[in-house]
Amino acid sequence: MKTYFLEQLISSPHSSSTDTVPVELASCVLTIGNFDGVHLGHQAMLAQVREIAHTQNLGAAVMIFEPQPREFFAPAKAPARLTNLAEKQALLAEYGVETLIVAGFDTEFRSLSAQAFADILAKRLNVKALVLGDDFRFGHDRTGDSQFLRDYGLDVTNLHTVTDGHTNNDRIDSGSIDIIDNDAARISSTRVRDLLLAGDIQAANRLLGRDYAITGTVVRGDQIGRTMNFPTANIDLQRIKPALHGIFAVDVVSLDDDGNVIANGLSKHATDDKIGIAGLRAHSLFGTASVGIRPSVNKGSDWRLEVHFPELQADLYGLNLQVRFLHFLHGERRYEGLEALKAGIHQDVADLLEWRKKQA
């Protein structure tokens, strides 16, 4: 999958800027949205994009926004991210997207008229067809919609609703896809966030169509865990705040620069024969993870993902790790003093190791 920033695609070849080289895209079918989490509803959109692309011999493309619009308007109140940009890129590529266009959502972009945005789609991005949600709006003050784009001359297919009762794509004659079940609920990023926040990982996974995971690089932390004999890998979240928090059982793999799992990518860094405990998937190690703001050490609103690997001694700094969440133990707790915190961590690790023993 090729990734472009919108500026690359719309800059004039006669522009005086030396930072941007204009790129011309092949004809494509495009879908537009945040695609946070790339859940089953998003996957239905992508399946329709691939189908139209195959039928009409077009490229399959997606446009996303960075930051997401609500992060631009009210960063402190914006919903937690299910996926950061790198995670989103990997998932979209996995689901068959050939071209990803990242639109920088800023004052200039949000001020575009519906006509100007449609011109960009047709004249600069070479869009021939679109797959959009039925509530899609665009342009300054949200004045554009699917009918505006049809009147402009673009082929638009609307995906109405994807519920957890139906996830297959049934075409209907009106040029829309209808996936509606009155007895089921709409699949959305908000529902996934709510389930993760409640600790219902299995239900969230059903809406995602895969296991929820966070990917990031191991960076240096304040090493408080090391002083209590519970060293942790501090993983860079690359988001304002995570979608879940508390204490979890996880399994973790190391990824290469292309996002592929490295065989025994963690255990091969072990020293003194402390190679860790096997996770539930190939080449993974079991870990106990804390996600939150660490109220017991008074670190304010500094969100952290910290993973302790029982029976592992290794230098993991700089590794790119994928943390898959398996089991929710409890939410964050505030302990009075480091000794109480140490006792709490000890009990959490013991409880999660007991959970691990019960898994096949």
N, C-alpha and C positions, 0 to 999 in steps of 0.2 A: 504494500500500500504506500502511495506517495502522499505526503502531507505538505500542504501549502498554506501560508498565511494569506488572507484575502488581499492584503496590500500588494503581494507579488503578482496577483492575477489581474488587478485593476489599474495598476500604475501605467502611465503613458510611456511608450517607448522613447518619447522625446523628453521625458522628465529629467530635470537637472539632478535628481537624487542619485547618489552613487551607491546607496545602500540597498537598492531594490532593483532586481533584474526582472522585467516583466516575463510572465510565463503564459503560454497559450494552451488552454485545455482542449482535449478532444471532446466531441459531442457527448453529452452525458444525461443520465436521469439522476435527479438530485432529491434528497430529502433533507429537511432542515429542523434542528431542534437542539436541546441541551444534551440529550442522550445520556443523562446521568444514571449510571448503573447498567446501561444497556440490558434492560430487563426484557421479559417475553413480549411486552407490547412493542418495545423498540425493535426486537428481533422480527416481529411480524412486518414492521415497516421495511426493514432491510431485506426481508425475503421478497417483498413486492418490488422493491427497487431492483433486485437481482433478476427477477422474472421479466420485468419490462426491459431491462438492459439487454438480457439475452434475446428477447423477442425482436427488439428494434435495433440490435447490434450497436448498443450505446455503452459507454462506460458507467459504472456504478459509483455514485459520489454522495458524500454527506457533508453538510455544513453545520458546524457547531460554534458556540460562542465562548470566548475567554476574555474577561471573566464571564460567568453566567450572569444574565441580566439582573437578577435579584442581588447578586454579589456586587454589582456596579451601583445599584440604587441605594442599597442599605446593607453594607458588608456585615455589620454586627448582628443583623436580624436575618441574614440569608440562611436558607436551610443548609444543613451539613452536607458535604460532598460524599456521595457513594463512591465516586471514581475521580481521581485527579486526571490531568490531561494525558499523562503517559499510560495510565491504566486504560483510559478510554480509547486511545490509539490502538493498543494491543487488542482490545476486545472487538473494535470495529473491523480491524484487519482479519481477525478470526472469523467474523461473520460475513466475509466476502466483499467488503468495501475496497474499491480500487483507488479512490481518491478522497482524501480528507481535506476540507477547506476550513481553516480556523479563522473566524471573523473576530477581530478585536472589538469587543463591545465597549464603546466609549461615547463621548458626547457627540462626536462627528457622525458615528455610525447610527446612533439612535435618532439623529436629526434627519436622516435620509427620508425623502418622501416615498410613498408607495411606488410612484412612477420611476423614481431614480433606482430603487432597489430592483424593480422588474427589469429595467434596462441593464443593470449589472448582471442579473441572471442570464438574460438572453444574449446580450451583446459582448459581455466580457468573460463569462463563465461557460458559454456555449451550451446552456441548458436547453434541452429539447422537451423534457417531461419532468414532472414533479410528483412525488408521493408525500402527502401532507396529512396531518391530523385535521379533523373536521373543525377544530376550534383555532386553527392557525391564523394568527394576525401578524402583520408586519408593517413597516413604515412608520413615520412620525405620527404619534397619537394612535397607532394601531389602525390606520385607515385602510390598509390593504388586506384582502382575504383571498381564498381560493378562487372565488368568482372573478375578482379583479384580474387574477393571473390568466384565467380562461379567456376573459375579454381581451386581454393583451395579446393572446394568441398561443399561449403555452398549454400543453396537455397536462391536466392535473387529475390525479387519482387521490381520493380521500379515504383514509383509514378511520372509520368512525370510533369504534370502541373495542378494546381487547380486554377480556375478563379472564378470571381464573377458572371460568367454566369452559371457555373455548379459546384455543390459541392457533387454530388453523385459519388459513386465508381463503374465504369464499368470495369470489368475484360476483358482482351483480351488475345488471345492465346499465345502471346510471353512471358508470365510471368510478364507482366507489367500492370499498370493501366494507362489508357489514359483519362485525364479529360481536354480537350483542347477546347477552344472556341475562334476563331480568332477575334470575336467582343468584347471580354471581356478582362480584365486585370488580370494578375497573382496576386493571393493573397499572400502577403508577410508581414513580420514584418516591412519592410521599408515603405510599403504603409500605414500600420496602424499608424506608427510613424508620417508620413507626415500629415495624416488627423488629428491626435490629435494635432499636432503642429499648424495646421491651425484653430483649434477650431471646426472642423466638427466632433463632437462627434458621431452623429447619423450614419454617413458614416463609421466611425471607428468601431462602434458597429456592423454594418452589416457584416464586414469582420471578426470580432471576434466571431460572433454568440452569443454574450452576451453583457451586459453593462460593460464598462471599469471601473475598480475600482483599488484603491491602498489600501493595508493593512499595518498597522504598529502600534507600541506602542506609547502611548502618553508620551512624555518626557518633561523635563523642558526646556523652552526656555529663552529668555532674558526679557520676560514679557513687551515688549514695548506696545503691544495692550492693556494690562490691564491699563496702565497709560492714555490711551485715551478712556477708557470705552468701549473698544471692545476686551475683553479677548478672546484668541484663544487657541485651543488645538494644540500643536506642535507635529506632527506625524513623527516618525523616518522613513525615506524613505528607508533605507537599499539598496541603489544603488548610483552610482557615480552621476547621474543626472536623473531627471524624463523625461518622454516622452512628457509631455505637460506643459505649463506654462501660467499663466494669472489668471483671476478672474472667478470663476465658482459657479453655484448653485450645491449643492451636497446633497445627503442624506446619513446618516451614521448609521451603526449598530455596536454593540459590539459583539465580538466573544469570545467563550470559548477556552480552550486549544486544543480542537479537531477541531476548525474552524467552529463550529456551532453558529448560531445566538442566542444570549441571549435575552429572552423575555424582552422587555422594558429595555434593558441593559444600556441605557444612562439615561433615565428619572428617573429610580429608585435611581440614585445618586443625584437627584435634591434636593435643599434646598429652603426654603422660598416660596414654591409653584410655583417656576419658573421652569416649567417642559419642556420648549422648544416648538418648533413648529413641528408638525408631518411631517415626510418625505413622500415619495411616495410609500414606501414599508413597510411591517409590521415591527413593533418594531424599526423603524428608526426615527431619528430626522433630520429636515431640517437644512442645514448649508450653509454659504457662505465661499468659500475656496480661498486662495491665494497660488499659486504654483510658486516659482521663487526664485530670489536672492535678493529681496527687495532693489531695487536701491535707494529708498528714505531714507534708514537708513544706507547706506554705509557699507554693510556687505560683499562686495566682491563677491566671487563665492560660497558662502555658500547656497546651495539649501535647501529650506524649503517648507513643506506642512503645512499650518496653517488653521484651520477651526474655524470660529466664529459661535456659536449657538445662534441665537436671542432668547431672552426670556428664556434662561437657565442659572441657577446658580448651578454649580456642580463641584466637584473635580474629574477630569477624569484621573489623573496621573496614569500610569501603565496599563490602559485599552488597549486591542488590538482592534483597530477600523478598519472597512472596509469602505472606502470612495468611494461612487459611484458618478461619474461625470454625471450631468444631462444637464447642459446648460452652454455654454461659453458666458460670458459677454464682456470681452475685454482683451487685453494683459496687461502685466505689464506696469505701468506708473511711471515716476519719478516726485515726488512732491518736490517743494522748501519749505522745512521746515515742522515741525511736524503739525502745524495748517492746512496747505494745505493738508497734508496726512490724517489727521483726517477728514477733509471735504470730501475728495475723498472716504474714506472708508464708511463714512455715506451715501454718494450717492449710492455707490455700494450695500450696504446692502438694502437700500430702493428700488433700481431697482430690486434686486433679490427677495425680498419679494413680490414685485408686480408681478413678473413672477410666483412665487409660488402660488399666489392667483388665477391665471388663469388656473392652472392645475386641472384636474378632481380629 
